[in-house]
């Protein structure tokens, strides 16, 4: 299932551009490398504080990716839903995901 869809396949949403996809993948691969680095730090029995600093950096990087996706979703998918008259459902879905982010 592509982005900007819930379980309702007939929604017409705004596909990501190739450039947007490449940018997200690049960031996620960088984060994946950071996670592997932390795994190696644990295996090498490195100092806890050093590991925690890296975990904090990973969390911040993931949050940034998530917020970028959220911003794009609002400016493209949600605004389109509002223009097409299905804004209430889209806003409810958006609020649910924002609540998950703030946990």
C-alpha positions in Angstrom: 0.0 0.0 0.0 1.4 3.4 -0.9 1.6 6.5 1.4 -1.3 8.8 2.2 -3.7 5.8 2.2 -5.5 4.2 5.0 -7.2 1.0 4.3 -9.4 2.7 1.7 -7.8 2.0 -1.7 -10.1 4.3 -3.7 -8.7 7.5 -2.2 -6.9 9.7 -4.7 -3.8 10.9 -2.9 -0.6 12.7 -4.0 2.2 10.3 -4.9 5.8 11.2 -3.7 8.2 12.4 -6.4 11.3 10.3 -7.2 13.4 13.0 -5.5 11.3 12.8 -2.3 11.6 9.1 -2.2 15.4 9.2 -2.8 15.8 11.8 0.0 13.8 9.7 2.5 15.7 6.5 1.6 19.0 8.3 1.9 18.1 9.5 5.4 16.8 6.1 6.5 20.0 4.4 5.3 22.1 6.9 7.2 20.0 6.1 10.3 20.4 2.4 9.7 24.2 2.9 9.7 23.9 4.7 13.0 22.0 1.8 14.5 24.6 -0.6 13.3 27.2 1.6 14.9 25.4 1.4 18.2 25.2 -2.4 17.9 29.0 -2.5 17.4 29.4 -0.2 20.4 27.4 -2.6 22.6 29.4 -5.6 21.2 32.6 -3.7 22.0 31.3 -3.0 25.5 31.7 0.8 25.1 30.8 3.3 27.7 27.1 3.7 28.4 27.0 7.4 28.0 28.6 7.2 24.5 26.0 4.7 23.5 23.2 6.8 24.9 24.4 9.9 23.0 24.3 7.9 19.8 20.8 6.6 20.6 19.7 10.2 21.2 21.1 11.2 17.8 19.2 8.3 16.1 16.0 9.2 17.8 16.4 12.9 16.7 17.1 11.8 13.1 14.1 9.5 13.0 11.9 12.2 14.4 13.1 14.6 11.7 12.2 12.1 9.0 8.8 11.6 10.6 8.2 15.3 10.9 9.2 15.8 7.2 6.8 13.1 6.2 4.1 14.6 8.4 4.6 18.1 6.9 4.4 16.7 3.3 1.3 14.7 4.2 -0.4 17.8 5.5 0.6 20.1 2.6 -0.3 17.6 -0.1 -2.6 14.8 1.0 -4.6 16.5 3.8 -5.0 19.7 1.8 -6.2 17.7 -1.2 -8.7 15.8 1.0 -10.1 19.1 2.4 -10.5 20.5 -1.1 -12.3 17.3 -2.2 -14.7 17.3 0.8 -13.1 14.5 2.8 -11.2 16.7 5.1 -12.8 15.5 8.4 -11.6 11.9 7.9 -8.1 13.0 6.9 -7.8 15.4 9.8 -8.9 12.7 12.2 -6.3 10.3 10.8 -3.7 13.0 11.1 -4.5 13.7 14.7 -4.3 10.0 15.5 -0.8 9.8 14.1 0.3 13.1 15.8 -0.9 11.5 19.1 1.3 8.5 18.4 4.3 10.8 17.7 3.8 12.5 21.1 3.9 9.3 23.1 
